[in-house]
Amino acid sequence: MKILLAEDEVSLNGIIAKRLKKENFTVDAVFDGEEALDYLAYSDYDIVLLDIMMPKKTGLDVLKEMRAAGNETPVLILTAKDSVEDRVKGLDMGADDYVTKPFAFEELLARIRVLLRKKAGRSTNQLTAGDLILDLNSRKVTRSGTDIKLSSKEFSLLECFLMNKDIVLSRQKLETLVWGYDYSGASNMIDVYVRYLRKKIDEPFDRKLIHTVRGTGYVLREE
């Protein structure tokens, strides 16, 4: 899952980003409203964490421009405890939820999970394809009842495939979703990790799930 974090308080931004990455989210962190809009223009996100009080453009400005442009990415507002009016205004403008500072990180995670379930039209934290099950809470993956051990990036890549089941994803799209907007590593990284993933979730089983779309990228589908 890929998150845009827009928070101008440097220390808080760093703490949230670090904790989210530890939970295996891909995070792009920005510090003002204009930078947030720049990232939103060039990359897709599963959720946006948006502080209201930011320089250059406020969180409410960013939210207004997002919705005016037809961007329906779920938005979770980060707001001060005493700014009831801003919270109400944000919800009326199209925010999906909010947390008040200071907040427990566990609450933030729970609210993120709820929004991600709503976005995917799911009632549970499990993603499935045939006999393959990925549990977002326990971070366990099984196929035909067999536990499959994945690295952090393998898990994120599989999660991305399952969230976009039956959709062809280019290598560039996968790279951005799993490694982040600023990734500048090896150009064949996606192919390497798809190969790792296939060894674990496809090769031991008769029915293959990850398919190559020549000249485009990859797709996870049940055939």
N, C-alpha and C positions, 0 to 999 in steps of 0.2 A: 504494500500500500504506500502511496506517495502523498506526502503532506507538504503544503506550503505554510510555513510559520512566519507570520508578520508581527513582530514585537520589537519596539524600539529600545526597551530596557536591555542593555547588552548582557548583563549577568543572567537575567531571567531567560532571555532568548537562548543563551548557551546551555543553561540547565535543562530547559524543556527539550531542546534539540538533542542533547546528549541522552536524555532518558528515552525519548522516542526512538532514537537509533538503537538503543539497547534492547528495545522491544521489537526490533527488526523492521521499523518503518524507514522508508526513504524520505529524507527531509531536506527541503530547500529553505534556508533561513534568511529572512530579509529584515530590514530595520526601519523602513519608512513606507508610506503608502504608494509613492510613485514606483519604487522598486518592486513592490508587490504586484502592481498592475503590469509592469514589464515582464515579470516572470509568468503571470497569468496569460499574457499575450502569446507566449512562445512555448508553453508547456501545459500539459493536462495534469490535474491533481484529483485525488480521490476525496480530499477534504482540505479546507482552508481554516487555519486558526488565525483569527484576526483581532488584534488589539485595537480598541477604539481610539485611544489617544496616541497618535503617531504624527511625526513631522511631515511636512510637504503635502500629504493628503491623509486625512483621518481614516480610521477603519470604516466609518460610515460612508465616506466618499468612495472608498474602494468598493464597498458592497453595492452602492448605488450604480457605479459604472459597470460592475460585473453583471448585475441583473439587467441593466439597460442593454448590454451587449448580448444578452441571451445566455450568459454563462450560469448554469444551474448547479454548479459544484456546491455540495453542502458546506455551509459556513458556520463555524463555532466561534462566537464572540468571546474575547477575553476582556473583562471589564472590572473596574473598581467597584468595591462593595456599595458605595453611596450613589452610584450613577444609575438610579432606577429609570430615569427619563431616557437615557441613552440606550439602555437595554430594551425598553419598550419600542423605541424608535427603530433599533436594529431589527427586532423581530418583525415589525410592521414593514420594513424595507426588504425583507426576504431572508434574514438570517434564520438558521434552523435551530439553534440552541445557544446557550451562553454558560460560562462559568465565571464566578466572581473571584477576584484576587483578594487575599491569598487562597489558593485551592490545593487540595490534596491531589497528587499526581494520579492516584488510583481513580479518583472521580473523573479527571480529565480523560483517562483511558476508557473508562466505562461509557462516557458520553460519545467519544470517538467511535467506539464499537457500535453503539446504537445507531449513529448516523450512517455508518458504513453498511449496516444491515438494511436500513431503510432504502439507501441508494440502490442496493442490489436486489431489493424486493424479497429479502429473506427474513425469517423469524428466528433463526438460530445463527450461531457463529461457526457453522460448518459449511465448507464448500465441497461440492461433490461432482464427480464425473464417472458414471458407471459405478465400479466397485472401489474407486479411489475416493478417500475422504481426507480432507485437510481441516483440522480443528484449530480455529484461530485463538481460542482461549488456552488450550493445553499445548498448542504448537506441535501437535502430533500429526503424523501422516501415516495412513494405512492403506493397503490395497489388498483386497480379498482377505481382510483380517490380519494381514502381515504388517508389522511395524516397519516403517521405512525411515532411516536416519538421514536427515538432510542438513547441510551446512546452512548458515544464515542466508546467504545469497541464493542458494538453491531453493530454500523455502520461499523467499520473496519472489523468485522467478515463477515457481509453481503457483503461488497465490495470484500473481498477475495473470497467468494463463487461465486459471479457474474463474477469476473475476471477469474475464473477457472470453469465456467459452464460446466457440464457434466463430470468433472474430479473428481475422488474419491480422497479425501484428508484425510490423516491420522490425528489422534489427534496431534501427534508430529509435523507434518508439519504445521497444523493450529496454534498451539501454537507458533512456531517459526515465522510464518508470521505475526501474530497479536500482540504477546507480545515481540518478539525479541529473539535474539540468547542467551542472558544471563538470560532469565527468569528462576526463580527457585521457583515459587509459588506453589499453590495447584495443585495436579496431576489431579484433575477432573475439572479444570477450563473450559476447552473446552466444556465438557458435560453440565456444568452449563449455559454457555452463549448460547449454541445451544438451550437449553430449553427456555431461555429468548426470543431468536429470534423467535422460533417457535410460542410462545404465541402471538407474535405481527404480524408476517407476514403470518402464516399458519393457526392457530386455528380459526380465524374468517372467513376463506374462505374455499370453498369446495375443491378447487384444491391445493394439497400440493406440495411444492417446495423443501424443505430440507428433504433428505432421509438418513436413517442410513444404512450403509453397514456393516453388522455384522462382527466383528473381524478385521475391517479395519479402519473405520472412517465415514465420511459423504460426501454426494454429493448434489449439487443443480442442479436439472434438471426438465424440464417440462415433465409430463407424462400424 
